[in-house]
């Protein structure tokens, strides 16, 4: 399975909608914590998620299903297949 980064935008949403989205994304197998090579864990930026799926289309469909349960059709989603990540300034958890 491949790893993906998913960016979500809920149009005309409240913070509570984004909180609910995190719950729904977890139901779909996506989270917002990434692990560095040294084992330290970091929280991704708001409304960004990581997870695995068979392919980009499957990841997109799962993310769209989560968003639909929160705001209907008022969302945008970007799925990027990850070959690795590098970051700076993320909060350690």
mmCIF file as gemmi writes it, N, C-alpha and C atoms, coordinates in Angstrom:
data_model
loop_
_atom_site.group_PDB
_atom_site.id
_atom_site.type_symbol
_atom_site.label_atom_id
_atom_site.label_alt_id
_atom_site.label_comp_id
_atom_site.label_asym_id
_atom_site.label_entity_id
_atom_site.label_seq_id
_atom_site.pdbx_PDB_ins_code
_atom_site.Cartn_x
_atom_site.Cartn_y
_atom_site.Cartn_z
_atom_site.occupancy
_atom_site.B_iso_or_equiv
_atom_site.pdbx_formal_charge
_atom_site.auth_seq_id
_atom_site.auth_asym_id
_atom_site.pdbx_PDB_model_num
ATOM 1 N N . UNK Axp A 1 ? 0.84 -1.179 0 1 0 ? 1 A 1
ATOM 2 C CA . UNK Axp A 1 ? 0 0 0 1 0 ? 1 A 1
ATOM 3 C C . UNK Axp A 1 ? 0.879 1.233 0 1 0 ? 1 A 1
ATOM 4 N N . UNK Axp A 2 ? 0.367 2.281 -0.596 1 0 ? 2 A 1
ATOM 5 C CA . UNK Axp A 2 ? 1.098 3.54 -0.695 1 0 ? 2 A 1
ATOM 6 C C . UNK Axp A 2 ? 0.676 4.485 0.426 1 0 ? 2 A 1
ATOM 7 N N . UNK Axp A 3 ? 1.553 5.433 0.745 1 0 ? 3 A 1
ATOM 8 C CA . UNK Axp A 3 ? 1.26 6.471 1.745 1 0 ? 3 A 1
ATOM 9 C C . UNK Axp A 3 ? 0.795 7.733 1.033 1 0 ? 3 A 1
ATOM 10 N N . UNK Axp A 4 ? -0.128 8.444 1.68 1 0 ? 4 A 1
ATOM 11 C CA . UNK Axp A 4 ? -0.696 9.644 1.089 1 0 ? 4 A 1
ATOM 12 C C . UNK Axp A 4 ? -0.771 10.77 2.104 1 0 ? 4 A 1
ATOM 13 N N . UNK Axp A 5 ? -0.65 11.999 1.602 1 0 ? 5 A 1
ATOM 14 C CA . UNK Axp A 5 ? -0.964 13.199 2.353 1 0 ? 5 A 1
ATOM 15 C C . UNK Axp A 5 ? -2.244 13.752 1.757 1 0 ? 5 A 1
ATOM 16 N N . UNK Axp A 6 ? -3.194 14.089 2.617 1 0 ? 6 A 1
ATOM 17 C CA . UNK Axp A 6 ? -4.501 14.558 2.165 1 0 ? 6 A 1
ATOM 18 C C . UNK Axp A 6 ? -4.769 15.919 2.778 1 0 ? 6 A 1
ATOM 19 N N . UNK Axp A 7 ? -5.068 16.88 1.95 1 0 ? 7 A 1
ATOM 20 C CA . UNK Axp A 7 ? -5.409 18.243 2.384 1 0 ? 7 A 1
ATOM 21 C C . UNK Axp A 7 ? -6.896 18.444 2.171 1 0 ? 7 A 1
ATOM 22 N N . UNK Axp A 8 ? -7.593 18.845 3.226 1 0 ? 8 A 1
ATOM 23 C CA . UNK Axp A 8 ? -9.033 19.035 3.167 1 0 ? 8 A 1
ATOM 24 C C . UNK Axp A 8 ? -9.393 20.499 3.377 1 0 ? 8 A 1
ATOM 25 N N . UNK Axp A 9 ? -10.371 20.98 2.64 1 0 ? 9 A 1
ATOM 26 C CA . UNK Axp A 9 ? -10.961 22.301 2.864 1 0 ? 9 A 1
ATOM 27 C C . UNK Axp A 9 ? -12.468 22.106 2.907 1 0 ? 9 A 1
ATOM 28 N N . UNK Axp A 10 ? -13.066 22.508 4.006 1 0 ? 10 A 1
ATOM 29 C CA . UNK Axp A 10 ? -14.524 22.464 4.144 1 0 ? 10 A 1
ATOM 30 C C . UNK Axp A 10 ? -15.046 23.878 3.921 1 0 ? 10 A 1
ATOM 31 N N . UNK Axp A 11 ? -15.843 24.065 2.891 1 0 ? 11 A 1
ATOM 32 C CA . UNK Axp A 11 ? -16.345 25.402 2.572 1 0 ? 11 A 1
ATOM 33 C C . UNK Axp A 11 ? -17.448 25.812 3.549 1 0 ? 11 A 1
ATOM 34 N N . UNK Axp A 12 ? -17.385 27.044 4.003 1 0 ? 12 A 1
ATOM 35 C CA . UNK Axp A 12 ? -18.359 27.617 4.938 1 0 ? 12 A 1
ATOM 36 C C . UNK Axp A 12 ? -18.482 26.751 6.19 1 0 ? 12 A 1
ATOM 37 N N . UNK Axp A 13 ? -17.36 26.284 6.698 1 0 ? 13 A 1
ATOM 38 C CA . UNK Axp A 13 ? -17.349 25.379 7.842 1 0 ? 13 A 1
ATOM 39 C C . UNK Axp A 13 ? -16.992 26.115 9.126 1 0 ? 13 A 1
ATOM 40 N N . UNK Axp A 14 ? -17.364 25.495 10.22 1 0 ? 14 A 1
ATOM 41 C CA . UNK Axp A 14 ? -16.995 25.981 11.543 1 0 ? 14 A 1
ATOM 42 C C . UNK Axp A 14 ? -15.828 25.125 12.06 1 0 ? 14 A 1
ATOM 43 N N . UNK Axp A 15 ? -15.235 25.571 13.166 1 0 ? 15 A 1
ATOM 44 C CA . UNK Axp A 15 ? -14.18 24.77 13.78 1 0 ? 15 A 1
ATOM 45 C C . UNK Axp A 15 ? -14.735 23.416 14.214 1 0 ? 15 A 1
ATOM 46 N N . UNK Axp A 16 ? -15.988 23.388 14.675 1 0 ? 16 A 1
ATOM 47 C CA . UNK Axp A 16 ? -16.609 22.117 15.064 1 0 ? 16 A 1
ATOM 48 C C . UNK Axp A 16 ? -16.708 21.161 13.879 1 0 ? 16 A 1
ATOM 49 N N . UNK Axp A 17 ? -16.947 21.698 12.682 1 0 ? 17 A 1
ATOM 50 C CA . UNK Axp A 17 ? -16.97 20.849 11.484 1 0 ? 17 A 1
ATOM 51 C C . UNK Axp A 17 ? -15.605 20.191 11.276 1 0 ? 17 A 1
ATOM 52 N N . UNK Axp A 18 ? -14.538 20.967 11.451 1 0 ? 18 A 1
ATOM 53 C CA . UNK Axp A 18 ? -13.191 20.41 11.287 1 0 ? 18 A 1
ATOM 54 C C . UNK Axp A 18 ? -12.871 19.382 12.375 1 0 ? 18 A 1
ATOM 55 N N . UNK Axp A 19 ? -13.383 19.608 13.573 1 0 ? 19 A 1
ATOM 56 C CA . UNK Axp A 19 ? -13.204 18.626 14.645 1 0 ? 19 A 1
ATOM 57 C C . UNK Axp A 19 ? -13.917 17.325 14.284 1 0 ? 19 A 1
ATOM 58 N N . UNK Axp A 20 ? -15.123 17.446 13.764 1 0 ? 20 A 1
ATOM 59 C CA . UNK Axp A 20 ? -15.87 16.26 13.333 1 0 ? 20 A 1
ATOM 60 C C . UNK Axp A 20 ? -15.169 15.586 12.154 1 0 ? 20 A 1
ATOM 61 N N . UNK Axp A 21 ? -14.592 16.393 11.26 1 0 ? 21 A 1
ATOM 62 C CA . UNK Axp A 21 ? -13.862 15.824 10.123 1 0 ? 21 A 1
ATOM 63 C C . UNK Axp A 21 ? -12.715 14.946 10.608 1 0 ? 21 A 1
ATOM 64 N N . UNK Axp A 22 ? -11.996 15.384 11.629 1 0 ? 22 A 1
ATOM 65 C CA . UNK Axp A 22 ? -10.889 14.575 12.154 1 0 ? 22 A 1
ATOM 66 C C . UNK Axp A 22 ? -11.394 13.219 12.621 1 0 ? 22 A 1
ATOM 67 N N . UNK Axp A 23 ? -12.546 13.194 13.257 1 0 ? 23 A 1
ATOM 68 C CA . UNK Axp A 23 ? -13.142 11.932 13.698 1 0 ? 23 A 1
ATOM 69 C C . UNK Axp A 23 ? -13.513 11.065 12.504 1 0 ? 23 A 1
ATOM 70 N N . UNK Axp A 24 ? -14.115 11.676 11.504 1 0 ? 24 A 1
ATOM 71 C CA . UNK Axp A 24 ? -14.53 10.922 10.313 1 0 ? 24 A 1
ATOM 72 C C . UNK Axp A 24 ? -13.324 10.429 9.512 1 0 ? 24 A 1
ATOM 73 N N . UNK Axp A 25 ? -12.28 11.236 9.439 1 0 ? 25 A 1
ATOM 74 C CA . UNK Axp A 25 ? -11.067 10.79 8.74 1 0 ? 25 A 1
ATOM 75 C C . UNK Axp A 25 ? -10.435 9.611 9.474 1 0 ? 25 A 1
ATOM 76 N N . UNK Axp A 26 ? -10.466 9.637 10.794 1 0 ? 26 A 1
ATOM 77 C CA . UNK Axp A 26 ? -9.946 8.502 11.571 1 0 ? 26 A 1
ATOM 78 C C . UNK Axp A 26 ? -10.754 7.242 11.269 1 0 ? 26 A 1
ATOM 79 N N . UNK Axp A 27 ? -12.063 7.374 11.131 1 0 ? 27 A 1
ATOM 80 C CA . UNK Axp A 27 ? -12.904 6.222 10.763 1 0 ? 27 A 1
ATOM 81 C C . UNK Axp A 27 ? -12.486 5.64 9.424 1 0 ? 27 A 1
ATOM 82 N N . UNK Axp A 28 ? -11.957 6.501 8.545 1 0 ? 28 A 1
ATOM 83 C CA . UNK Axp A 28 ? -11.515 6.061 7.218 1 0 ? 28 A 1
ATOM 84 C C . UNK Axp A 28 ? -10.055 5.6 7.224 1 0 ? 28 A 1
ATOM 85 N N . UNK Axp A 29 ? -9.414 5.681 8.381 1 0 ? 29 A 1
ATOM 86 C CA . UNK Axp A 29 ? -8.039 5.2 8.498 1 0 ? 29 A 1
ATOM 87 C C . UNK Axp A 29 ? -6.964 6.254 8.328 1 0 ? 29 A 1
ATOM 88 N N . UNK Axp A 30 ? -7.334 7.531 8.378 1 0 ? 30 A 1
ATOM 89 C CA . UNK Axp A 30 ? -6.377 8.617 8.216 1 0 ? 30 A 1
ATOM 90 C C . UNK Axp A 30 ? -6.201 9.367 9.529 1 0 ? 30 A 1
ATOM 91 N N . UNK Axp A 31 ? -4.985 9.816 9.792 1 0 ? 31 A 1
ATOM 92 C CA . UNK Axp A 31 ? -4.7 10.574 11.004 1 0 ? 31 A 1
ATOM 93 C C . UNK Axp A 31 ? -3.878 11.807 10.697 1 0 ? 31 A 1
ATOM 94 N N . UNK Axp A 32 ? -3.568 12.562 11.743 1 0 ? 32 A 1
ATOM 95 C CA . UNK Axp A 32 ? -2.807 13.806 11.548 1 0 ? 32 A 1
ATOM 96 C C . UNK Axp A 32 ? -1.463 13.784 12.272 1 0 ? 32 A 1
ATOM 97 N N . UNK Axp A 33 ? -0.961 12.598 12.594 1 0 ? 33 A 1
ATOM 98 C CA . UNK Axp A 33 ? 0.33 12.441 13.26 1 0 ? 33 A 1
ATOM 99 C C . UNK Axp A 33 ? 1.289 11.728 12.304 1 0 ? 33 A 1
ATOM 100 N N . UNK Axp A 34 ? 2.485 12.295 12.16 1 0 ? 34 A 1
ATOM 101 C CA . UNK Axp A 34 ? 3.526 11.654 11.355 1 0 ? 34 A 1
ATOM 102 C C . UNK Axp A 34 ? 4.717 11.348 12.264 1 0 ? 34 A 1
ATOM 103 N N . UNK Axp A 35 ? 5.463 10.34 11.89 1 0 ? 35 A 1
ATOM 104 C CA . UNK Axp A 35 ? 6.585 9.887 12.701 1 0 ? 35 A 1
ATOM 105 C C . UNK Axp A 35 ? 7.888 10.108 11.958 1 0 ? 35 A 1
ATOM 106 N N . UNK Axp A 36 ? 8.832 10.747 12.629 1 0 ? 36 A 1
ATOM 107 C CA . UNK Axp A 36 ? 10.15 11.008 12.045 1 0 ? 36 A 1
ATOM 108 C C . UNK Axp A 36 ? 11.002 9.737 12.095 1 0 ? 36 A 1
ATOM 109 N N . UNK Axp A 37 ? 12.102 9.762 11.375 1 0 ? 37 A 1
ATOM 110 C CA . UNK Axp A 37 ? 13.022 8.625 11.351 1 0 ? 37 A 1
ATOM 111 C C . UNK Axp A 37 ? 13.535 8.272 12.743 1 0 ? 37 A 1
ATOM 112 N N . UNK Axp A 38 ? 13.614 9.268 13.641 1 0 ? 38 A 1
ATOM 113 C CA . UNK Axp A 38 ? 14.113 9.014 14.996 1 0 ? 38 A 1
ATOM 114 C C . UNK Axp A 38 ? 13.012 8.55 15.95 1 0 ? 38 A 1
ATOM 115 N N . UNK Axp A 39 ? 11.801 8.342 15.415 1 0 ? 39 A 1
ATOM 116 C CA . UNK Axp A 39 ? 10.69 7.855 16.225 1 0 ? 39 A 1
ATOM 117 C C . UNK Axp A 39 ? 9.842 8.931 16.86 1 0 ? 39 A 1
ATOM 118 N N . UNK Axp A 40 ? 10.275 10.198 16.797 1 0 ? 40 A 1
ATOM 119 C CA . UNK Axp A 40 ? 9.472 11.287 17.351 1 0 ? 40 A 1
ATOM 120 C C . UNK Axp A 40 ? 8.239 11.487 16.478 1 0 ? 40 A 1
ATOM 121 N N . UNK Axp A 41 ? 7.13 11.859 17.145 1 0 ? 41 A 1
ATOM 122 C CA . UNK Axp A 41 ? 5.858 12.032 16.445 1 0 ? 41 A 1
ATOM 123 C C . UNK Axp A 41 ? 5.484 13.509 16.395 1 0 ? 41 A 1
ATOM 124 N N . UNK Axp A 42 ? 4.907 13.924 15.283 1 0 ? 42 A 1
ATOM 125 C CA . UNK Axp A 42 ? 4.564 15.328 15.058 1 0 ? 42 A 1
ATOM 126 C C . UNK Axp A 42 ? 3.157 15.44 14.504 1 0 ? 42 A 1
ATOM 127 N N . UNK Axp A 43 ? 2.476 16.529 14.905 1 0 ? 43 A 1
ATOM 128 C CA . UNK Axp A 43 ? 1.132 16.795 14.39 1 0 ? 43 A 1
ATOM 129 C C . UNK Axp A 43 ? 1.247 17.565 13.082 1 0 ? 43 A 1
ATOM 130 N N . UNK Axp A 44 ? 0.502 17.124 12.084 1 0 ? 44 A 1
ATOM 131 C CA . UNK Axp A 44 ? 0.481 17.8 10.79 1 0 ? 44 A 1
ATOM 132 C C . UNK Axp A 44 ? -0.3 19.115 10.916 1 0 ? 44 A 1
ATOM 133 N N . UNK Axp A 45 ? -0.149 20.017 9.95 1 0 ? 45 A 1
ATOM 134 C CA . UNK Axp A 45 ? -0.938 21.256 9.972 1 0 ? 45 A 1
ATOM 135 C C . UNK Axp A 45 ? -2.441 20.949 9.963 1 0 ? 45 A 1
ATOM 136 N N . UNK Axp A 46 ? -3.232 21.904 10.443 1 0 ? 46 A 1
ATOM 137 C CA . UNK Axp A 46 ? -4.687 21.729 10.476 1 0 ? 46 A 1
ATOM 138 C C . UNK Axp A 46 ? -5.218 21.269 9.128 1 0 ? 46 A 1
ATOM 139 N N . UNK Axp A 47 ? -6.148 20.319 9.171 1 0 ? 47 A 1
ATOM 140 C CA . UNK Axp A 47 ? -6.869 19.799 8.004 1 0 ? 47 A 1
ATOM 141 C C . UNK Axp A 47 ? -5.972 19.054 7.017 1 0 ? 47 A 1
ATOM 142 N N . UNK Axp A 48 ? -4.818 18.592 7.488 1 0 ? 48 A 1
ATOM 143 C CA . UNK Axp A 48 ? -3.971 17.709 6.689 1 0 ? 48 A 1
ATOM 144 C C . UNK Axp A 48 ? -3.892 16.366 7.394 1 0 ? 48 A 1
ATOM 145 N N . UNK Axp A 49 ? -3.926 15.32 6.587 1 0 ? 49 A 1
ATOM 146 C CA . UNK Axp A 49 ? -3.98 13.969 7.122 1 0 ? 49 A 1
ATOM 147 C C . UNK Axp A 49 ? -2.994 13.077 6.382 1 0 ? 49 A 1
ATOM 148 N N . UNK Axp A 50 ? -2.687 11.959 6.996 1 0 ? 50 A 1
ATOM 149 C CA . UNK Axp A 50 ? -1.818 10.965 6.39 1 0 ? 50 A 1
ATOM 150 C C . UNK Axp A 50 ? -2.447 9.592 6.556 1 0 ? 50 A 1
ATOM 151 N N . UNK Axp A 51 ? -2.117 8.715 5.642 1 0 ? 51 A 1
ATOM 152 C CA . UNK Axp A 51 ? -2.61 7.35 5.74 1 0 ? 51 A 1
ATOM 153 C C . UNK Axp A 51 ? -2.193 6.548 4.533 1 0 ? 51 A 1
ATOM 154 N N . UNK Axp A 52 ? -2.606 5.304 4.52 1 0 ? 52 A 1
ATOM 155 C CA . UNK Axp A 52 ? -2.275 4.429 3.406 1 0 ? 52 A 1
ATOM 156 C C . UNK Axp A 52 ? -3.545 3.978 2.706 1 0 ? 52 A 1
ATOM 157 N N . UNK Axp A 53 ? -3.389 3.665 1.441 1 0 ? 53 A 1
ATOM 158 C CA . UNK Axp A 53 ? -4.49 3.13 0.644 1 0 ? 53 A 1
ATOM 159 C C . UNK Axp A 53 ? -3.876 2.409 -0.55 1 0 ? 53 A 1
ATOM 160 N N . UNK Axp A 54 ? -4.701 1.686 -1.256 1 0 ? 54 A 1
ATOM 161 C CA . UNK Axp A 54 ? -4.239 0.941 -2.422 1 0 ? 54 A 1
ATOM 162 C C . UNK Axp A 54 ? -3.74 1.886 -3.51 1 0 ? 54 A 1
ATOM 163 N N . UNK Axp A 55 ? -4.459 3.011 -3.697 1 0 ? 55 A 1
ATOM 164 C CA . UNK Axp A 55 ? -4.083 3.96 -4.741 1 0 ? 55 A 1
ATOM 165 C C . UNK Axp A 55 ? -4.699 5.328 -4.427 1 0 ? 55 A 1
ATOM 166 N N . UNK Axp A 56 ? -4.36 6.331 -5.262 1 0 ? 56 A 1
ATOM 167 C CA . UNK Axp A 56 ? -4.849 7.698 -5.036 1 0 ? 56 A 1
ATOM 168 C C . UNK Axp A 56 ? -6.367 7.765 -5.085 1 0 ? 56 A 1
ATOM 169 N N . UNK Axp A 57 ? -6.974 7.053 -6.021 1 0 ? 57 A 1
ATOM 170 C CA . UNK Axp A 57 ? -8.435 7.096 -6.146 1 0 ? 57 A 1
ATOM 171 C C . UNK Axp A 57 ? -9.116 6.574 -4.88 1 0 ? 57 A 1
ATOM 172 N N . UNK Axp A 58 ? -8.577 5.518 -4.307 1 0 ? 58 A 1
ATOM 173 C CA . UNK Axp A 58 ? -9.154 4.974 -3.071 1 0 ? 58 A 1
ATOM 174 C C . UNK Axp A 58 ? -8.989 5.969 -1.93 1 0 ? 58 A 1
ATOM 175 N N . UNK Axp A 59 ? -7.813 6.571 -1.806 1 0 ? 59 A 1
ATOM 176 C CA . UNK Axp A 59 ? -7.588 7.579 -0.772 1 0 ? 59 A 1
ATOM 177 C C . UNK Axp A 59 ? -8.553 8.747 -0.949 1 0 ? 59 A 1
ATOM 178 N N . UNK Axp A 60 ? -8.723 9.204 -2.182 1 0 ? 60 A 1
ATOM 179 C CA . UNK Axp A 60 ? -9.649 10.301 -2.476 1 0 ? 60 A 1
ATOM 180 C C . UNK Axp A 60 ? -11.074 9.923 -2.095 1 0 ? 60 A 1
ATOM 181 N N . UNK Axp A 61 ? -11.508 8.742 -2.472 1 0 ? 61 A 1
ATOM 182 C CA . UNK Axp A 61 ? -12.877 8.31 -2.17 1 0 ? 61 A 1
ATOM 183 C C . UNK Axp A 61 ? -13.12 8.223 -0.669 1 0 ? 61 A 1
ATOM 184 N N . UNK Axp A 62 ? -12.141 7.74 0.078 1 0 ? 62 A 1
ATOM 185 C CA . UNK Axp A 62 ? -12.288 7.658 1.532 1 0 ? 62 A 1
ATOM 186 C C . UNK Axp A 62 ? -12.358 9.052 2.154 1 0 ? 62 A 1
ATOM 187 N N . UNK Axp A 63 ? -11.495 9.954 1.716 1 0 ? 63 A 1
ATOM 188 C CA . UNK Axp A 63 ? -11.505 11.32 2.243 1 0 ? 63 A 1
ATOM 189 C C . UNK Axp A 63 ? -12.808 12.026 1.884 1 0 ? 63 A 1
ATOM 190 N N . UNK Axp A 64 ? -13.268 11.842 0.663 1 0 ? 64 A 1
ATOM 191 C CA . UNK Axp A 64 ? -14.524 12.458 0.236 1 0 ? 64 A 1
ATOM 192 C C . UNK Axp A 64 ? -15.696 11.913 1.047 1 0 ? 64 A 1
ATOM 193 N N . UNK Axp A 65 ? -15.683 10.632 1.349 1 0 ? 65 A 1
ATOM 194 C CA . UNK Axp A 65 ? -16.754 10.046 2.158 1 0 ? 65 A 1
ATOM 195 C C . UNK Axp A 65 ? -16.778 10.678 3.545 1 0 ? 65 A 1
ATOM 196 N N . UNK Axp A 66 ? -15.597 10.867 4.128 1 0 ? 66 A 1
ATOM 197 C CA . UNK Axp A 66 ? -15.518 11.504 5.449 1 0 ? 66 A 1
ATOM 198 C C . UNK Axp A 66 ? -16.06 12.924 5.403 1 0 ? 66 A 1
ATOM 199 N N . UNK Axp A 67 ? -15.63 13.695 4.414 1 0 ? 67 A 1
ATOM 200 C CA . UNK Axp A 67 ? -16.08 15.086 4.297 1 0 ? 67 A 1
ATOM 201 C C . UNK Axp A 67 ? -17.576 15.165 4.029 1 0 ? 67 A 1
ATOM 202 N N . UNK Axp A 68 ? -18.09 14.275 3.208 1 0 ? 68 A 1
ATOM 203 C CA . UNK Axp A 68 ? -19.522 14.265 2.888 1 0 ? 68 A 1
ATOM 204 C C . UNK Axp A 68 ? -20.355 14.049 4.143 1 0 ? 68 A 1
ATOM 205 N N . UNK Axp A 69 ? -19.877 13.201 5.04 1 0 ? 69 A 1
ATOM 206 C CA . UNK Axp A 69 ? -20.616 12.965 6.288 1 0 ? 69 A 1
ATOM 207 C C . UNK Axp A 69 ? -20.642 14.215 7.169 1 0 ? 69 A 1
ATOM 208 N N . UNK Axp A 70 ? -19.704 15.131 6.963 1 0 ? 70 A 1
ATOM 209 C CA . UNK Axp A 70 ? -19.635 16.351 7.782 1 0 ? 70 A 1
ATOM 210 C C . UNK Axp A 70 ? -20.378 17.502 7.128 1 0 ? 70 A 1
ATOM 211 N N . UNK Axp A 71 ? -20.097 17.781 5.851 1 0 ? 71 A 1
ATOM 212 C CA . UNK Axp A 71 ? -20.635 18.999 5.219 1 0 ? 71 A 1
ATOM 213 C C . UNK Axp A 71 ? -21.336 18.752 3.892 1 0 ? 71 A 1
ATOM 214 N N . UNK Axp A 72 ? -21.691 17.536 3.59 1 0 ? 72 A 1
ATOM 215 C CA . UNK Axp A 72 ? -22.325 17.274 2.304 1 0 ? 72 A 1
ATOM 216 C C . UNK Axp A 72 ? -21.324 17.45 1.179 1 0 ? 72 A 1
ATOM 217 N N . UNK Axp A 73 ? -21.655 18.238 0.189 1 0 ? 73 A 1
ATOM 218 C CA . UNK Axp A 73 ? -20.78 18.399 -0.977 1 0 ? 73 A 1
ATOM 219 C C . UNK Axp A 73 ? -19.929 19.667 -0.92 1 0 ? 73 A 1
ATOM 220 N N . UNK Axp A 74 ? -19.913 20.357 0.213 1 0 ? 74 A 1
ATOM 221 C CA . UNK Axp A 74 ? -19.199 21.633 0.326 1 0 ? 74 A 1
ATOM 222 C C . UNK Axp A 74 ? -17.756 21.432 0.802 1 0 ? 74 A 1
ATOM 223 N N . UNK Axp A 75 ? -16.934 20.805 -0.021 1 0 ? 75 A 1
ATOM 224 C CA . UNK Axp A 75 ? -15.548 20.577 0.378 1 0 ? 75 A 1
ATOM 225 C C . UNK Axp A 75 ? -14.658 20.458 -0.853 1 0 ? 75 A 1
ATOM 226 N N . UNK Axp A 76 ? -13.371 20.575 -0.596 1 0 ? 76 A 1
ATOM 227 C CA . UNK Axp A 76 ? -12.347 20.309 -1.607 1 0 ? 76 A 1
ATOM 228 C C . UNK Axp A 76 ? -11.309 19.403 -0.953 1 0 ? 76 A 1
ATOM 229 N N . UNK Axp A 77 ? -10.713 18.529 -1.757 1 0 ? 77 A 1
ATOM 230 C CA . UNK Axp A 77 ? -9.719 17.601 -1.228 1 0 ? 77 A 1
ATOM 231 C C . UNK Axp A 77 ? -8.596 17.436 -2.243 1 0 ? 77 A 1
ATOM 232 N N . UNK Axp A 78 ? -7.376 17.388 -1.743 1 0 ? 78 A 1
ATOM 233 C CA . UNK Axp A 78 ? -6.197 17.15 -2.576 1 0 ? 78 A 1
ATOM 234 C C . UNK Axp A 78 ? -5.457 15.955 -1.989 1 0 ? 78 A 1
ATOM 235 N N . UNK Axp A 79 ? -5.212 14.947 -2.807 1 0 ? 79 A 1
ATOM 236 C CA . UNK Axp A 79 ? -4.504 13.747 -2.382 1 0 ? 79 A 1
ATOM 237 C C . UNK Axp A 79 ? -3.164 13.694 -3.098 1 0 ? 79 A 1
ATOM 238 N N . UNK Axp A 80 ? -2.086 13.541 -2.33 1 0 ? 80 A 1
ATOM 239 C CA . UNK Axp A 80 ? -0.744 13.453 -2.885 1 0 ? 80 A 1
ATOM 240 C C . UNK Axp A 80 ? -0.095 12.173 -2.397 1 0 ? 80 A 1
ATOM 241 N N . UNK Axp A 81 ? 0.405 11.369 -3.326 1 0 ? 81 A 1
ATOM 242 C CA . UNK Axp A 81 ? 1.127 10.165 -2.949 1 0 ? 81 A 1
ATOM 243 C C . UNK Axp A 81 ? 2.499 10.558 -2.429 1 0 ? 81 A 1
ATOM 244 N N . UNK Axp A 82 ? 2.89 9.969 -1.312 1 0 ? 82 A 1
ATOM 245 C CA . UNK Axp A 82 ? 4.117 10.37 -0.641 1 0 ? 82 A 1
ATOM 246 C C . UNK Axp A 82 ? 5.233 9.358 -0.87 1 0 ? 82 A 1
ATOM 247 N N . UNK Axp A 83 ? 6.379 9.867 -1.31 1 0 ? 83 A 1
ATOM 248 C CA . UNK Axp A 83 ? 7.588 9.052 -1.401 1 0 ? 83 A 1
ATOM 249 C C . UNK Axp A 83 ? 8.498 9.349 -0.219 1 0 ? 83 A 1
ATOM 250 N N . UNK Axp A 84 ? 8.055 10.218 0.666 1 0 ? 84 A 1
ATOM 251 C CA . UNK Axp A 84 ? 8.809 10.632 1.841 1 0 ? 84 A 1
ATOM 252 C C . UNK Axp A 84 ? 8.418 12.047 2.216 1 0 ? 84 A 1
ATOM 253 N N . UNK Axp A 85 ? 8.714 12.415 3.444 1 0 ? 85 A 1
ATOM 254 C CA . UNK Axp A 85 ? 8.342 13.749 3.921 1 0 ? 85 A 1
ATOM 255 C C . UNK Axp A 85 ? 9.516 14.375 4.662 1 0 ? 85 A 1
ATOM 256 N N . UNK Axp A 86 ? 9.594 15.677 4.572 1 0 ? 86 A 1
ATOM 257 C CA . UNK Axp A 86 ? 10.542 16.469 5.348 1 0 ? 86 A 1
ATOM 258 C C . UNK Axp A 86 ? 9.755 17.655 5.876 1 0 ? 86 A 1
ATOM 259 N N . UNK Axp A 87 ? 10.014 18.054 7.106 1 0 ? 87 A 1
ATOM 260 C CA . UNK Axp A 87 ? 9.25 19.171 7.675 1 0 ? 87 A 1
ATOM 261 C C . UNK Axp A 87 ? 10.075 19.937 8.677 1 0 ? 87 A 1
ATOM 262 N N . UNK Axp A 88 ? 9.521 21.085 9.025 1 0 ? 88 A 1
ATOM 263 C CA . UNK Axp A 88 ? 10.143 21.959 10.03 1 0 ? 88 A 1
ATOM 264 C C . UNK Axp A 88 ? 9.025 22.671 10.77 1 0 ? 88 A 1
ATOM 265 N N . UNK Axp A 89 ? 9.178 22.824 12.059 1 0 ? 89 A 1
ATOM 266 C CA . UNK Axp A 89 ? 8.259 23.636 12.851 1 0 ? 89 A 1
ATOM 267 C C . UNK Axp A 89 ? 6.959 22.968 13.25 1 0 ? 89 A 1
ATOM 268 N N . UNK Axp A 90 ? 6.798 21.666 12.98 1 0 ? 90 A 1
ATOM 269 C CA . UNK Axp A 90 ? 5.581 20.993 13.42 1 0 ? 90 A 1
ATOM 270 C C . UNK Axp A 90 ? 5.654 20.716 14.914 1 0 ? 90 A 1
ATOM 271 N N . UNK Axp A 91 ? 4.501 20.687 15.548 1 0 ? 91 A 1
ATOM 272 C CA . UNK Axp A 91 ? 4.403 20.447 16.988 1 0 ? 91 A 1
ATOM 273 C C . UNK Axp A 91 ? 4.695 18.974 17.293 1 0 ? 91 A 1
ATOM 274 N N . UNK Axp A 92 ? 5.633 18.749 18.202 1 0 ? 92 A 1
ATOM 275 C CA . UNK Axp A 92 ? 5.911 17.373 18.631 1 0 ? 92 A 1
ATOM 276 C C . UNK Axp A 92 ? 4.814 16.931 19.588 1 0 ? 92 A 1
ATOM 277 N N . UNK Axp A 93 ? 4.365 15.7 19.442 1 0 ? 93 A 1
ATOM 278 C CA . UNK Axp A 93 ? 3.318 15.169 20.326 1 0 ? 93 A 1
ATOM 279 C C . UNK Axp A 93 ? 3.815 13.952 21.074 1 0 ? 93 A 1
